[in-house]
Amino acid sequence: MAHKKYPRVVIIGAGFAGINAAKALAKKPVDVIIIDRTNHHLFQPLLYQVASAALSPGDIASPIRTIFRGKPNIYVEMDEVTAIDTKNQVVKLSEQDDIAFDYLIVAPGSRHSYFANPEWEQFAPGLKSLDDALKIREKVLLSFEQAEHLVGTDEATKYLTFVIVGGGPTGVEIAPMLFGEQEMPLPQS
Ligand SMILES: Cc1cc2nc3c(=O)[nH]c(=O)nc-3n(C[C@H](O)[C@H](O)[C@H](O)COP(=O)(O)OP(=O)(O)OC[C@H]3O[C@@H](n4cnc5c(N)ncnc54)[C@H](O)[C@@H]3O)c2cc1C
């Protein structure tokens, strides 16, 4: 941004929180800079469909710049925020110069937790990003390929057995996708 006419609001994170904060500030007398480590907003609730190959990554990721097209007071920066210096009112970035702010909105989301069992992560990646979804998808599809080579043998079962730890919404949604249901079956009364 070349000049500074209005107070500057910096938003860290272009998830649901950051995007909605920026939308609320569009066309208001403030300059908004929204910073995200990726250039897209991700619709996380459908990550399980990318993980199970029902959708492609592009179906659930929208470029942040496209979302704010026609909103001249919203600027988008792709970078990783590494620190916040509240005394000097700047955010520090991994690739670019510090960005000063008058107001700061911190909306970087959360990370998955293995509840003090970090060793589980290598076998069971979390499901928070497109990268995670694509890792799971690759593992699942390669297992099906292995099973295909072993049809009729006991060993095939090994490649067709998936364990989902966690019966919350994500676990319950992904389970039917693994055996070919395109939608979660409704409970039978
Ligand atoms: C698999 C899954 C299914 C879900 N299903 C549902 C559902 O059905 N219904 C529902 O209501 N909710 C659902 N949720 C939860 C919902 O997606 C989250 O509550 C919501 O995404 C949180 O929004 P947020 O803006 O706080 O964070 P996020 O959406 O996580 O966004 C944070 C953003 O900050 C960026 N960021 C983080 N750190 C930095 C940094 N240091 N520098 C730069 N950028 C950074 C990230 O790249 C990201 O874009 C689901 C979540 C998951 C993972």
The ligand as an SDF file (V2000), in Angstrom:
LIG
                    3D

 53 58  0  0  0  0  0  0  0  0999 V2000
  -12.5850  -31.5180    8.8300 C   0  0  0  0  0  0  0  0  0  0  0  0
  -13.3640  -30.3750    9.4470 C   0  0  0  0  0  0  0  0  0  0  0  0
  -14.7630  -30.3680    9.3510 C   0  0  0  0  0  0  0  0  0  0  0  0
  -15.4800  -29.3110    9.9080 C   0  0  0  0  0  0  0  0  0  0  0  0
  -16.8290  -29.3160    9.7830 N   0  0  0  0  0  0  0  0  0  0  0  0
  -17.5500  -28.2840   10.2810 C   0  0  0  0  0  0  0  0  0  0  0  0
  -18.9660  -28.2290   10.1300 C   0  0  0  0  0  0  0  0  0  0  0  0
  -19.5780  -29.1240    9.5370 O   0  0  0  0  0  0  0  0  0  0  0  0
  -19.6290  -27.1610   10.6520 N   0  0  0  0  0  0  0  0  0  0  0  0
  -18.9760  -26.1450   11.3120 C   0  0  0  0  0  0  0  0  0  0  0  0
  -19.6250  -25.1790   11.7480 O   0  0  0  0  0  0  0  0  0  0  0  0
  -17.6410  -26.1810   11.4660 N   0  0  0  0  0  0  0  0  0  0  0  0
  -16.9100  -27.2130   10.9760 C   0  0  0  0  0  0  0  0  0  0  0  0
  -15.5620  -27.2550   11.1420 N   0  0  0  0  0  0  0  0  0  0  0  0
  -14.9160  -26.2050   11.9340 C   0  0  0  0  0  0  0  0  0  0  0  0
  -14.7010  -24.9430   11.1410 C   0  0  0  0  0  0  0  0  0  0  0  0
  -14.1240  -25.2460    9.8910 O   0  0  0  0  0  0  0  0  0  0  0  0
  -13.7830  -24.0540   11.9740 C   0  0  0  0  0  0  0  0  0  0  0  0
  -14.4570  -23.7480   13.1880 O   0  0  0  0  0  0  0  0  0  0  0  0
  -13.4410  -22.7890   11.2550 C   0  0  0  0  0  0  0  0  0  0  0  0
  -12.7320  -23.0820   10.0680 O   0  0  0  0  0  0  0  0  0  0  0  0
  -12.6080  -21.8940   12.1530 C   0  0  0  0  0  0  0  0  0  0  0  0
  -12.4400  -20.6860   11.4610 O   0  0  0  0  0  0  0  0  0  0  0  0
  -11.2120  -19.7530   11.7800 P   0  0  0  0  0  0  0  0  0  0  0  0
  -11.3400  -18.5710   10.8780 O   0  0  0  0  0  0  0  0  0  0  0  0
  -11.1370  -19.5050   13.2540 O   0  0  0  0  0  0  0  0  0  0  0  0
   -9.9080  -20.6100   11.4450 O   0  0  0  0  0  0  0  0  0  0  0  0
   -9.4820  -21.3190   10.0780 P   0  0  0  0  0  0  0  0  0  0  0  0
  -10.6400  -21.5590    9.1790 O   0  0  0  0  0  0  0  0  0  0  0  0
   -8.6210  -22.4720   10.4960 O   0  0  0  0  0  0  0  0  0  0  0  0
   -8.5770  -20.2080    9.3600 O   0  0  0  0  0  0  0  0  0  0  0  0
   -7.3460  -19.7970    9.8880 C   0  0  0  0  0  0  0  0  0  0  0  0
   -6.5290  -19.2000    8.7460 C   0  0  0  0  0  0  0  0  0  0  0  0
   -5.3560  -18.6120    9.3070 O   0  0  0  0  0  0  0  0  0  0  0  0
   -4.2360  -18.9400    8.5040 C   0  0  0  0  0  0  0  0  0  0  0  0
   -3.0590  -18.8980    9.3630 N   0  0  0  0  0  0  0  0  0  0  0  0
   -2.8530  -19.6060   10.5160 C   0  0  0  0  0  0  0  0  0  0  0  0
   -1.6810  -19.2620   11.0610 N   0  0  0  0  0  0  0  0  0  0  0  0
   -1.1180  -18.3190   10.2480 C   0  0  0  0  0  0  0  0  0  0  0  0
    0.1010  -17.5900   10.2760 C   0  0  0  0  0  0  0  0  0  0  0  0
    0.9980  -17.7360   11.2790 N   0  0  0  0  0  0  0  0  0  0  0  0
    0.3630  -16.7210    9.2660 N   0  0  0  0  0  0  0  0  0  0  0  0
   -0.5250  -16.5540    8.2560 C   0  0  0  0  0  0  0  0  0  0  0  0
   -1.7110  -17.2180    8.1780 N   0  0  0  0  0  0  0  0  0  0  0  0
   -1.9990  -18.0950    9.1720 C   0  0  0  0  0  0  0  0  0  0  0  0
   -4.5400  -20.3270    7.9580 C   0  0  0  0  0  0  0  0  0  0  0  0
   -3.8300  -20.5660    6.7410 O   0  0  0  0  0  0  0  0  0  0  0  0
   -6.0530  -20.2440    7.7420 C   0  0  0  0  0  0  0  0  0  0  0  0
   -6.3830  -19.8340    6.4360 O   0  0  0  0  0  0  0  0  0  0  0  0
  -14.8080  -28.2750   10.5810 C   0  0  0  0  0  0  0  0  0  0  0  0
  -13.3990  -28.2800   10.6690 C   0  0  0  0  0  0  0  0  0  0  0  0
  -12.6970  -29.3150   10.0950 C   0  0  0  0  0  0  0  0  0  0  0  0
  -11.1770  -29.2940   10.1740 C   0  0  0  0  0  0  0  0  0  0  0  0
  1  2  1  0
  2  3  1  0
  2 52  2  0
  3  4  2  0
  4  5  1  0
  4 50  1  0
  5  6  2  0
  6  7  1  0
  6 13  1  0
  7  8  2  0
  7  9  1  0
  9 10  1  0
 10 11  2  0
 10 12  1  0
 12 13  2  0
 13 14  1  0
 14 15  1  0
 14 50  1  0
 15 16  1  0
 16 17  1  0
 16 18  1  0
 18 19  1  0
 18 20  1  0
 20 21  1  0
 20 22  1  0
 22 23  1  0
 23 24  1  0
 24 25  2  0
 24 26  1  0
 24 27  1  0
 27 28  1  0
 28 29  2  0
 28 30  1  0
 28 31  1  0
 31 32  1  0
 32 33  1  0
 33 34  1  0
 33 48  1  0
 34 35  1  0
 35 36  1  0
 35 46  1  0
 36 37  1  0
 36 45  1  0
 37 38  2  0
 38 39  1  0
 39 40  1  0
 39 45  2  0
 40 41  1  0
 40 42  2  0
 42 43  1  0
 43 44  2  0
 44 45  1  0
 46 47  1  0
 46 48  1  0
 48 49  1  0
 50 51  2  0
 51 52  1  0
 52 53  1  0
M  END
$$$$
